Amino acid sequence: MKKVVINPGCITCGACEFIAPEVFEVTDISHVKKNADLNAHTQLIKDAVLACPVNVIECEE
């Protein structure tokens, strides 16, 4: 996994953090943790992309 981005429009529902807390953090905005090991959590990231209710998470493999 090369890159994970949360685009504008996030509603901070927390679904991504619930699915992959090692990668995502939700505070007043959602973001990808700075030192997250994307390769170790590829499937969880894909699951979070599918679970996002507003489809703002993108990943590049």
Secondary structure, 3 states (H helix, E strand, C coil): CCEEEECCCCCCCCHHHHHCCCCEEECCCEEECCCCCCHHHHHHHHHHHHHCCCCCEEEEC
